[in-house]
Amino acid sequence: MSSLGEKIRKLRVSRKMTQSDLAKKLDVTTSTISFYENNMRLPSYEVLIKLSRLFNTTTDSLLQEERNGIYFDIDSLTDAQVKILYQLVNMFKSGNSKESNEIVK
């Protein structure tokens, strides 16, 4: 499982940014970035939101423990599409019973 600090580091490195680069974009010190990445300090809500926007991810994905490394970005989906995805997930969770194979419209 990846910690918040590990996620920040991976995202920063994947964007070829130094700690100093990230610090400037977040308006914090380089040592603060080091503290975040080494899990010695947690970012404020304001910084967490800036991180999510900068790395084009959600605050949930930064904060949540990973589950099999699979996340879905549903921001661009309609409410109806999201409902269908949840129904599919529940169908697979509950097995292949006849009732679970019906998708509610």
Helices and strands as residue ranges (DSSP letters): H 4-14, H 19-26, H 30-37, H 45-54, H 59-63, H 79-93, G 99-101
